[in-house]
C-alpha cells in the first residue's frame, strides 16, 4: 500500500459515522447551551470591526479575527466545496451550509474557553487554545498534549500542503502544461509561495496579523464579487439549483451524465467533512489566535470569533456552492479543480481571473494563519525554542505540498483534521457549564448594554 492508498483508507476510517455524529451533535448541543448564540451575529459583526485595544493581548480583536479568517477562508472555500459536490452531489452544499450555521455556536464556545484559560508567557505574549483549556480547565494535560500533537500534524495538511497543492492544480487547469512542464510548474510555484511565506511568517504573529488585516478584506470582497456576477448571469438557473441542493440533501443524487450518483450518507459525510475543513468550527484551531486578542472578557472576543464562521460558510461557501451547482458542470463528473474552473468560466475571460485571484489570496492567507496555530502547538509541547525551527520547516513544507499528488494531500488533511477535532470536542462538552456561566456573567456584551 502506497502513501496515497493509506491516506485515503485512513481518512475514510477517521471520518466515519461516529465522528460526524459527535461533530454535528456538539454543534447542536452548544447551540442550545449558549441560548442560540447565532441570533447575536449582527452584534458580533459590529464588534469585530473594532480596532482599539480593549484589554491585555498581543493583537487587536480585528487583527485576531483577520488572522482567524485568513486561516479559515482558504482553498476549502473553493476547491473544498467543489470536492464536496463531486463526492456527495448538490445535497452536500446544504449540509456544509448547515454545519456552518450551527458551527457558529461551537466557534463561540471555543473562543470563550481560549480566553478564559489563556496564559501569559515569560516574554509577555499570550498563549491559549484547547490544549490549555484541557490542562487548566479539565486538569487533563495528557489530552492537551494529544491535541497539540494533532495540531502540529494537521497544520501541515489543511493549512500548508493542501493550500499549496490547490494553487498548483488550478494553475495546471489554466496553463495546461505537458508531462515534462508539469514538474517545472510545480517546483516554480512552490518556490515562489515558499519565499513569500517565509518573508511574512518569520516576523511572528504581529507580522501575520498586519498582513492579514489588509489582505483578507480585499480577497473576500473580490471573490464574492466574482461569485455574484456569475450568479446574476445564471439567475434563471438558480431556482433549479436550489431545488437540486434541497432534494439531494434528503434524497441523494441519482447518476446523471458523468456524475456517478451519491447516497444521502455520502451527501451528509461530504458536506460535514468539508464544512469542518472550511470553517474549522470544532477543530480547535481558531481559538488559538483568539487567545492572543486584546479583549476585556472572554464573551466579547468569542462573539468576534463566531462571526468568522458566518463569513466563511454561511456566505462564502454558500456562494461557491450555488455557482458550482447552477453551472451544471458537476453533472460531467469533473474532478474538483476542473469543476471549479468550469463553473467560473461561465464569465469567460474575467471569471477565471476572479477564481485565480481568490484562490491565490485565500491560499496565501491560510498558510500564514495556520503557521501561527502550528507554532503555538509546538510551543506548548517543547517551549519557545520550538518556534523558529517550526517556522523554517513550515516554509519548506509549502514547497513539498506543491509537488505532491493532490489526492494524497487532501486525504491526509482530512484525517489529521478529524483526529484534531476529537479532544477539542470532548473539551467543549465537558466544559460546557463554564461556557454557559461565562455567557451569563457577560450577557451585557450580547445585548450591547455595556
Beta strands, then each sheet from edge to edge (+ up, - down):
strand 1: 119-120
strand 2: 126-127
sheet 1: 1+ 2-
end
